Amino acid sequence: MEHKDIVNLKMMLMRNPRDFDDKCERFKNCTAEEYKELALFALEILSKSGKFTQCRTDNIGWAAHHITKAIFEEQDIFDPYEDKQFIADAANLCPWYIKRYTE
């Protein structure tokens, strides 16, 4: 994927991080490293509203739910369970949402 495509995807996620799931077809051509970078970017955008140490039922919580569901259940780009560094980085951003898949 070209650098400008990654930049465009990040701009889209800045506007609406839930697009990581809602517009998942836009991410299918990413390499594993690009996908992980964009997944962490989407979670980082969400975490700017505060650390997700527990379940949230607001719109941001639903976005975190959908993003993590896309990462752990719906994509076929990489195995998130095998990438301990990815899990650690993601858990730093949204611990409750990541730990529900990894604990």
C-alpha positions, 0 to 999 in steps of 0.5 A: 500500500502506498504511503498516501493511502495510509495517510488517507486511512489515518485521516478517515480514522481521525474523523471516525475511529469506528470506520476501522470496522464499519468500512473494514473493506478499505483495510483488506489490502493492508499488509499485516504491519500496516493493519496493526499500525492502523488498528493501534491508531484507531484505538489511540484516537479513542483512548484520547478521551480517557483510558478504557480500564472498564467497559463503557456504554457510550458511543466511544465504548461501542467504537472500541467494541467494534474495533476490537471485534474487527481485530480479533474476530473478523480480519484475516490479515494477521493473528493478533493472539500470536503478536504479544507486542501488538497485544501489549500496545493495544492493551495500553490504549484500551485494556478492558476491551483487549483483555476480554479477548486475551484473558 
